[in-house]
Amino acid sequence: MGTFTKIKTLPLTNLNNAEYLAFLNSVLDLVPAPTGGGDRPEIESLNADVQAANESPSIGLSAQFIQTFENDIMLLADTVDESRIAQETEQAAVHEANRDKLIIYITTRISRAGGLPLEAERDAGKFLYKVIKPYIGIARLPVAQETAKIQGLLIDLRKDENAIYVTTLGLEAYLAELEKENNAYIALTSARTQSRAANKKDNSATIRQRLDSQYDDLVTLAQSFSIAVPSEEATTFVSNLNQLISETVTAFNQRKKGAGSAGEGGGGDGSSDRPEIE
């Protein structure tokens, strides 16, 4: 058996995005600081002083390498967060459907009230029909126009001269619900738009390819320096990285077994197709 400790292999492609990010963030935390430099500070610029403070010479990593590695990890984290945007889109669709139903109910209730047997309801229907006539059919408009039209409808129906008729037809609760659904839709679509604007970048697969290559370089450099230029920092890094890899493999295999058990009942997510990591 050789006297040098080899860095264990880890098939990164088997990890899902959450596991992948957790592993690489932990690797970044293990990177030794320059001798006597203490904890690695945040990189705020690329001038010579900052570069010297953030490189890791004991395992052959330059400040630029570490900066690029860290930047791509953050990019991947942002891109993975787009799954939340997809969830917001689904939620927005629910609010959109709900407000459509409410609009149709409110306008139909008013339109038909003019033919009801009770005089008070007939009068209310005839009076409010003039108010809602411009809004009939707004559920079929493009969503942005519909949003604005709903706000206009709510303002008009809540005017003082219309209040008694709205009460007569029992529409207050429906107006309140329509306002709630419309506001929820606005909030979700606004957040989604901002998130998309902030996340116009490479997709996660492209970023992972870059990070895979960077991790391979990191491992190669660390292994080489720990042998050719041995130091306490390099030895500690290799030992800690191997421990991290072992823990990551254990966690992956535990998750895979759990997913496999769920899959036996017909509820697997496909992750059980991946082999265990040895």
C-alpha positions as CSV (number, residue, x, y, z in Angstrom):
1,M,0.0,0.0,0.0
2,G,1.3,3.5,-0.9
3,T,2.1,6.1,1.8
4,F,0.2,8.9,0.2
5,T,-3.6,9.4,0.8
6,K,-5.6,9.5,-2.4
7,I,-8.6,11.6,-2.7
8,K,-11.7,9.4,-3.1
9,T,-13.8,9.6,-6.3
10,L,-17.3,10.8,-6.3
11,P,-19.6,10.6,-9.3
12,L,-21.1,14.0,-9.2
13,T,-23.6,13.3,-11.9
14,N,-25.5,11.0,-9.5
15,L,-26.3,13.9,-7.1
16,N,-29.4,16.0,-7.5
17,N,-29.0,19.7,-7.5
18,A,-29.5,20.1,-3.8
19,E,-26.9,17.5,-2.9
20,Y,-24.5,18.8,-5.5
21,L,-24.7,22.4,-4.2
22,A,-24.4,21.2,-0.6
23,F,-21.3,19.2,-1.5
24,L,-19.5,21.9,-3.4
25,N,-20.3,24.6,-0.8
26,S,-18.7,22.3,1.8
27,V,-15.7,21.8,-0.5
28,L,-15.3,25.5,-0.7
29,D,-15.4,25.8,3.0
30,L,-12.6,23.2,3.3
31,V,-10.2,25.1,1.1
32,P,-7.3,26.2,3.3
33,A,-6.5,29.8,3.7
34,P,-3.0,31.2,3.0
35,T,-0.5,30.3,5.7
36,G,-1.2,32.6,8.6
37,G,-4.2,34.2,6.8
38,G,-6.9,32.8,9.1
39,D,-10.4,32.4,7.7
40,R,-10.7,33.1,4.0
41,P,-12.3,36.6,3.7
42,E,-15.0,37.5,1.2
43,I,-13.7,38.5,-2.2
44,E,-14.7,42.1,-3.0
45,S,-12.2,43.0,-5.7
46,L,-9.5,41.5,-7.8
47,N,-6.6,43.7,-6.9
48,A,-3.3,42.1,-5.9
49,D,-3.8,42.3,-2.2
50,V,-7.2,40.6,-2.3
51,Q,-5.9,38.0,-4.6
52,A,-3.0,37.2,-2.3
53,A,-5.4,36.9,0.6
54,N,-7.8,34.6,-1.1
55,E,-5.6,32.2,-3.0
56,S,-4.8,28.8,-1.5
57,P,-1.2,28.0,-2.4
58,S,-0.9,24.9,-0.2
59,I,-3.2,23.0,-2.6
60,G,-2.3,25.1,-5.8
61,L,-5.4,27.2,-6.1
62,S,-5.2,30.7,-7.4
63,A,-7.5,33.5,-6.2
64,Q,-9.0,33.6,-9.6
65,F,-9.8,29.9,-9.6
66,I,-11.5,30.2,-6.2
67,Q,-13.4,33.2,-7.3
68,T,-14.7,31.5,-10.4
69,F,-15.6,28.4,-8.5
70,E,-17.5,30.3,-5.9
71,N,-19.3,32.4,-8.6
72,D,-20.5,29.4,-10.5
73,I,-21.7,27.8,-7.2
74,M,-23.8,30.9,-6.6
75,L,-25.0,30.9,-10.2
76,L,-26.2,27.3,-9.9
77,A,-28.0,28.1,-6.6
78,D,-29.8,31.0,-8.3
79,T,-30.7,28.8,-11.3
80,V,-32.0,25.9,-9.1
81,D,-34.2,28.5,-7.4
82,E,-36.1,28.7,-10.6
83,S,-38.0,25.6,-9.5
84,R,-39.6,28.0,-7.0
85,I,-40.6,30.2,-9.9
86,A,-42.3,27.2,-11.6
87,Q,-44.3,26.7,-8.3
88,E,-45.3,30.3,-8.3
89,T,-46.5,30.0,-11.9
90,E,-48.8,27.1,-10.8
91,Q,-50.1,29.1,-7.9
92,A,-50.7,32.1,-10.1
93,A,-52.7,29.9,-12.5
94,V,-55.0,28.8,-9.6
95,H,-55.6,32.4,-8.6
96,E,-56.3,33.3,-12.3
97,A,-58.9,30.5,-12.5
98,N,-60.5,31.6,-9.2
99,R,-60.8,35.2,-10.2
100,D,-62.3,34.2,-13.6
101,K,-65.0,32.2,-11.8
102,L,-65.7,35.2,-9.5
103,I,-66.0,37.7,-12.3
104,I,-68.4,35.5,-14.2
105,Y,-70.5,34.9,-11.1
106,I,-70.7,38.6,-10.2
107,T,-71.5,39.9,-13.7
108,T,-74.0,37.0,-14.3
109,R,-75.7,37.6,-11.0
110,I,-76.2,41.3,-11.8
111,S,-77.2,40.7,-15.4
112,R,-79.9,38.2,-14.4
113,A,-81.2,40.1,-11.4
114,G,-83.3,42.4,-13.6
115,G,-85.7,39.5,-14.2
116,L,-86.0,38.4,-10.6
117,P,-89.4,38.4,-8.9
118,L,-88.3,40.6,-5.9
119,E,-88.6,44.3,-6.8
120,A,-85.5,45.3,-4.8
121,E,-83.4,42.7,-6.6
122,R,-84.8,43.8,-9.9
123,D,-84.0,47.4,-9.2
124,A,-80.5,46.5,-8.0
125,G,-79.8,44.4,-11.1
126,K,-81.0,47.1,-13.5
127,F,-79.0,49.8,-11.7
128,L,-75.8,47.8,-11.5
129,Y,-76.0,46.4,-15.0
130,K,-75.0,49.8,-16.3
131,V,-72.0,49.7,-14.0
132,I,-70.8,46.2,-15.0
133,K,-71.7,46.3,-18.7
134,P,-68.2,47.5,-19.8
135,Y,-66.7,44.7,-17.7
136,I,-68.7,41.8,-19.1
137,G,-66.3,39.3,-20.7
138,I,-63.1,40.6,-19.1
139,A,-62.3,37.0,-18.0
140,R,-61.4,36.3,-21.6
141,L,-58.9,39.3,-21.9
142,P,-55.1,38.8,-21.7
143,V,-54.2,38.4,-18.1
144,A,-52.5,41.8,-17.7
145,Q,-55.6,43.6,-19.1
146,E,-57.9,41.5,-16.9
147,T,-55.9,42.4,-13.8
148,A,-56.4,46.1,-14.5
149,K,-60.1,45.7,-15.4
150,I,-60.8,43.8,-12.2
151,Q,-59.4,46.7,-10.2
152,G,-61.6,49.0,-12.1
153,L,-64.7,46.8,-11.5
154,L,-64.0,46.7,-7.8
155,I,-63.7,50.5,-7.6
156,D,-66.9,51.1,-9.5
157,L,-69.0,48.6,-7.6
158,R,-67.8,50.0,-4.3
159,K,-68.8,53.6,-5.0
160,D,-71.2,55.0,-2.5
161,E,-74.1,55.2,-4.9
162,N,-73.8,51.4,-5.7
163,A,-73.3,50.1,-2.1
164,I,-76.9,49.5,-1.3
165,Y,-77.5,47.6,-4.5
166,V,-74.4,45.5,-4.0
167,T,-75.7,44.6,-0.5
168,T,-79.2,43.8,-1.9
169,L,-77.7,41.2,-4.2
170,G,-75.4,39.9,-1.5
171,L,-72.2,40.6,-3.5
172,E,-70.0,42.0,-0.8
173,A,-68.3,38.7,0.0
174,Y,-67.7,38.0,-3.6
175,L,-66.1,41.4,-4.2
176,A,-63.8,40.8,-1.2
177,E,-62.9,37.4,-2.6
178,L,-62.3,38.7,-6.1
179,E,-60.0,41.4,-4.6
180,K,-58.1,38.8,-2.6
181,E,-57.6,36.5,-5.6
182,N,-56.6,39.4,-7.9
183,N,-54.0,40.8,-5.4
184,A,-52.6,37.3,-4.9
185,Y,-52.2,37.0,-8.7
186,I,-50.5,40.3,-8.9
187,A,-48.1,39.5,-6.1
188,L,-47.1,36.2,-7.6
189,T,-46.7,37.4,-11.2
190,S,-44.7,40.4,-10.0
191,A,-42.3,38.2,-8.0
192,R,-42.0,35.8,-10.9
193,T,-41.1,38.6,-13.4
194,Q,-38.4,39.9,-11.1
195,S,-37.0,36.4,-10.5
196,R,-36.9,35.7,-14.2
197,A,-35.2,39.0,-15.0
198,A,-32.6,38.2,-12.3
199,N,-32.1,34.7,-13.5
200,K,-31.4,35.2,-17.2
201,K,-28.3,33.1,-17.2
202,D,-27.0,29.7,-18.2
203,N,-29.1,26.7,-17.3
204,S,-28.2,24.4,-14.5
205,A,-26.8,21.6,-16.7
206,T,-24.3,24.1,-18.3
207,I,-23.2,25.4,-15.0
208,R,-22.8,21.9,-13.6
209,Q,-20.6,21.0,-16.5
210,R,-18.3,23.9,-15.6
211,L,-18.4,23.1,-11.9
212,D,-17.6,19.4,-12.7
213,S,-14.5,20.5,-14.6
214,Q,-13.5,23.0,-11.9
215,Y,-13.9,20.3,-9.2
216,D,-11.8,17.9,-11.2
217,D,-9.1,20.5,-11.5
218,L,-9.3,21.3,-7.8
219,V,-8.9,17.6,-6.9
220,T,-6.0,17.1,-9.3
221,L,-4.2,20.2,-7.9
222,A,-4.8,19.3,-4.3
223,Q,-3.7,15.7,-4.8
224,S,-0.6,16.8,-6.7
225,F,0.5,19.5,-4.2
226,S,-0.2,17.2,-1.3
227,I,2.4,14.8,-2.8
228,A,4.9,17.1,-4.5
229,V,4.8,19.9,-2.0
230,P,3.5,18.3,1.2
231,S,2.2,20.5,3.9
232,E,0.0,20.2,7.0
233,E,-2.7,22.3,5.2
234,A,-2.7,20.1,2.1
235,T,-2.8,16.9,4.2
236,T,-5.7,18.2,6.3
237,F,-7.6,19.3,3.2
238,V,-7.3,15.8,1.6
239,S,-8.4,14.1,4.8
240,N,-11.3,16.4,5.3
241,L,-12.4,16.1,1.7
242,N,-12.3,12.4,1.9
243,Q,-14.5,12.5,5.0
244,L,-16.9,14.9,3.2
245,I,-17.1,12.5,0.2
246,S,-17.8,9.6,2.6
247,E,-20.6,11.5,4.3
248,T,-22.1,12.6,0.9
249,V,-22.1,9.0,-0.4
250,T,-23.8,7.8,2.8
251,A,-26.5,10.5,2.6
252,F,-27.0,9.8,-1.1
253,N,-27.4,6.1,-0.6
254,Q,-29.8,6.6,2.3
255,R,-32.0,8.9,0.2
256,K,-31.9,6.5,-2.7
257,K,-33.1,3.6,-0.5
258,G,-35.9,5.8,0.8
259,A,-36.9,6.8,-2.7
260,G,-36.8,3.1,-3.7
261,S,-39.1,2.2,-0.9
262,A,-41.6,4.9,-2.0
263,G,-41.3,3.7,-5.6
264,E,-42.4,0.2,-4.6
265,G,-45.7,1.7,-3.7
266,G,-46.0,3.5,-7.0
267,G,-44.8,6.9,-5.6
268,G,-41.1,7.0,-6.6
269,D,-39.6,10.1,-8.2
270,G,-37.2,8.3,-10.5
271,S,-34.2,8.9,-8.3
272,S,-34.2,5.2,-7.4
273,D,-33.0,4.5,-10.9
274,R,-29.6,5.8,-10.0
275,P,-27.2,3.2,-8.7
276,E,-25.8,3.3,-5.2
277,I,-22.4,5.0,-4.9
278,E,-19.7,2.8,-3.6
